[in-house]
Amino acid sequence: MKLTGLVAATHTPFCPKGELHLTAVERQAEHLLRQGGTTVFIGGSTGESHSLTVTERLDLARRWSEVTRGSEMRVVVHVGSNCLAEARVLAAQAESLGATAIAALAPSYFKPASLEALVDCCADIAAAAPETPFYFYDIPALTGVCFSMPDFLGAAAERVPSLAGIKFTNPDLMAYQCCLHMDAGRWDLPFGVDEHFLGALAVGATGAVGSGFNFAAPIYTRLSASFERGDLEAARLEQFRGVQLIRSLASFGYMAAAKATMGLLGVEVGPARLPHRNLDRDATRKLRSELDALGFFEWIA
């Protein structure tokens, strides 16, 4: 199994007062399918997983399974947690729902002190869903867990029988290349840093998971197509558009601004949960003005 193309790391939709708004999932799925999206990655960093209760995460996965049943859309469920018992519950449910794959962040409060401990954590989670492909979700900027990913693949290959690869949210393209070339290209390595996507394509990426694919998929679709036909000038233009967009959203607070942008596109996913701050009406108007000035709405038309 390979996670090829653009995989949208979806937002978790909330009502104005902060409770889950599961009826919004259908609108999210319709929006992504119109843009050509066929795979979603739910309950990850963009999905504010660590701000959700286990019950909410179970309900979210169940709703995505219901909405996508019978469609061409595949669902990858993030099941990682600081509590491995909770991660196992989430993994077992994902398998029972027929998820395409599961992924897990490293525990990040009590961090694994060694690569062996990290592999032990992954093996423990994956064993709860033995028939479902498992991806380790490497994002050291947020977890603070920094181990060599080539070494991880070497150590985990036998310990985690369902290991499919790594969700590689790490700009270290040297390590990424080493992983791509390990074991005769056995491992699937969807890349997870939108602003470095062109660099990842240049060294061999075939898939990517990103929050930007929720609201800016046409930019990255054109980027990929330009790269495939050897038009690097056009690919660089699209990559820089993505960079400008990310810089603009980050200046407002990325999570809140990204969710507000979805609302501007007619896909209401509600506010972000604390500790993220949300945009008030004036800030949302300013965001709209900045996106207009960039040309964002023309870029995604």
N, C-alpha and C positions, 0 to 999 in steps of 0.2 A: 504494500500500500504506500502511496506517495501523496503528500499534500501539495499538489502542484497548483500553479496560478496564484491568484489573490484570495487569501482567507481572511475574512473580516473578523477582527476581534471585537465582538459586539458589546454595546453598552447594556447594562442592566437597567430596565425602565422603572422609574419610580413615579408615584403620584406626587402632587405638590407638597403634601405633608410628609413624604418620605417612605411610605409603605410601597411594597411591590405593586407594579402596574402591569400584570401579566397579559392583559388584553392587548397591550401595545406590541407584543412580540410578533403578532401576525403582520402588523404594519411594517415592522423592521424587516421581516423576511421578504415581504412583497417588494420593498424598496431595493433590497440587495439583489433579488432575482432579476429585477428590471435592469440593473447595472451589470448583469452577467455573472453575479456571484453564485457559486455553487457549494461553498463550504463556509461554515461559521465556527468560530472558536468562542465558546461562551464561558462566562464566569471567571475570566482571567483578570489581569490588571485593569484593563479597560472596563471590565465588568464589575470592578470594585469588590472582588471576591472576599477580601479580608474585612469588608464592612458589612457582610451579609451573615445572617445566622445559617446554621446547617439546614434548618427547615426551609429557609428561603432559597438556598442553593438547590435543594432537592426539588422544590416547586418550579424553579426556573428551568432546570434541565427537563423536567416533565413537560412543561409548556412548550419548549422548543421542539421536543420530540413529537408532541401532538400536532404542532403547526406545520412541521416539515414532513410528516408522514405522507408517503405517496408522491412526494415531489422529488426533484433532482438534487435538492439541497442536503448536504451531509453535515452532521453535527459532531464537533469535537468538544468534549467537556473538560474544563479544568477542574481537578479534584484536589489540588494541593491544599494543605492546611498546616498550621503549627501543631495541631493535634492529629497524629497519624491515625488514631481510631476514627476520627471524623472523616479523614481522607479515604479510609477504607470503605466507609458507608457510602460516600459519594461515588467511589469507583464501582462498587457493586451495583448501585442503582444505574449508573451510566451503562454498564454492560447489560443489565436487564432491559433497558430502553432501546438497546441496539445501536448505541453511539458508534460512530465511525472510529473514534479513538479517544483516549484520555490523555491528559497531561498533568504534571504536577510540579509546582515550584518547590524549592528546598524549604524546609522549616527555617524561619528567619529570626525568631526570638532566641530560642536555644539553638544556635547554629551547629550543624555537623562539623566536628573539629577536624575531620580527616575525610579524604576521598572515600575511604572504605565505609565510613559512617553514612556518607551521602548515598552510596550505592545500597547500603542496608535499608535506608529510608525508602528509596525507590522500589526495591524488591518487596518491601512490606506492603506498599500501596498497590503495586501492580498485581500482587498475588490475589487481591480481592476481585480482580477482573481479568482472570488468566486468558480469556479468549479475545480480549480487546487490545489492539496495539497501544503501547505506552510510549509517551514522549516525556523526557525530562525537559522542564522549562527553565532554561538558563537565562537569568536576568540579574546579574550581579549588582547592577546599579541600584536596584531596589531591595534585593535580599541581603546584600553584603556577603553572599557565599561565593567565593572566587576560587574555583579549581580549574585545572586544565581539562577542557572538554575532550581533546583526543585521549587523554588518560582516562577520563570517565568512560568513554565508549569501550576502551580496552578492558576496563575493570568490570563494567556492567554487562558485557555481552553474554556471559554465561550465567551471571547471577539473576538477570531479569529476562526470562525467556521471551516475554512479549515486547521487549524493547524494540521500537521502530526507529528511534532517532532522537533528535533534540530540537526543540523550539528555540532557535538560537537568537536570543534578543541581546546581542552583545556585538559591538562594532569591531571586534578583533578578527579582522579578515584573514590574518595568518593562521590562527587557530581554526577558523572556519574552513579554509582550504585543506588543512590537514585532516579534518573530519570528513570532508567530501571525498578525499582520496583513500580513506581507511577501508580495509577489508573489501577491496575491489568495488568501491562505491556502494556498499551494502546499505548505508544509513541514510535515512531521510532527514533533511536538515532545513525545514522551512525557516527563512530568515525573518527576524522580527524588529528591525530598526528601519523605519520608513525612510528616514533621511539619508541612509546609506544603501538604499536598495540597488541603485545602479552599480555600485562597487561590488555588491554581492552577485549580481547577474554576471559581471565581468569575470568573476572567478568560478562560476558554475552553478549558482543558485537556480532552482527550477520552481520554487514556491516561496511564498512569503505570508506571514501573519501580521496584520497591522490594524491599529485603530483608524488610521487615515482612510482605509478602504471602505469604511462606513459612509463617508461623506465626500471622498475625493477619488473614488475608484477610477473614473475616466482618465485622470492624470496618470495613474500608475499603469493602467491598461495601455495607454499610448506609449508610455515609457518602455514597457516590455516589448511592444510591437516594434518600436523604433530600434531598440537594441537588436531584436531578432533579424531585422532586415539590414543591419549594419549602419544605420543612420545615427551615429553617435552624437552629432550636433543636436538633432531633435530629441534624443534621449536625455542629453544634458539639460536641455531647456525644461523638459518635464520634471526632471529631478529637482532642478532649482525652484520650480514652481512649488513642489512639495515642501522644500526647505523653507521657502518664504511663508507658506501657509502655517507650518508648524511653529515658526518663530512668532507669527502673529497670534496664534492661539495661546502659545506659552506665555505671552506677555500679559494675558488676562487671567492666567491659571488654566493649564491645558485641559484638565478634565471637565471643568465647568464650561469652558469655551467650546470644547468639542461637542458636549451635549446640547449647548445652545445652538450650535451650527446645525445639528440635526433638526432642531425645531425650526430653524430658518428654512430648511428644505421640506418642511411639512411632515416630518417624522418626529413626533414628540416623545422624548425619552425621559423627560422630567429633570429634576435637579440632581446634583451629585450629593452624596452623603458626607457629613463631617468625617475626617478633618478637612476635606476639600471645601473651599469657599465657592459660593455661587454668584452669578452675575445679576445685578439688579437691572431695572429697565434701562437706565441710562447707559450702563456698561454694555448691555445687549445692543442698544442702538449704535454705540461706538464700534462694537465688533462688526455689526452689519456694514457700517461705513467703511471700515478698514478692508473688509472682504471685497466690497465693491471696488475700492481703489486698487486692490491687487489685481482684479479681474477674475476672482475666484468663480463667480457664477457663470462667466463665459467659459472658463476652463472646464467646468463639469457639465456644460450643456450638451 
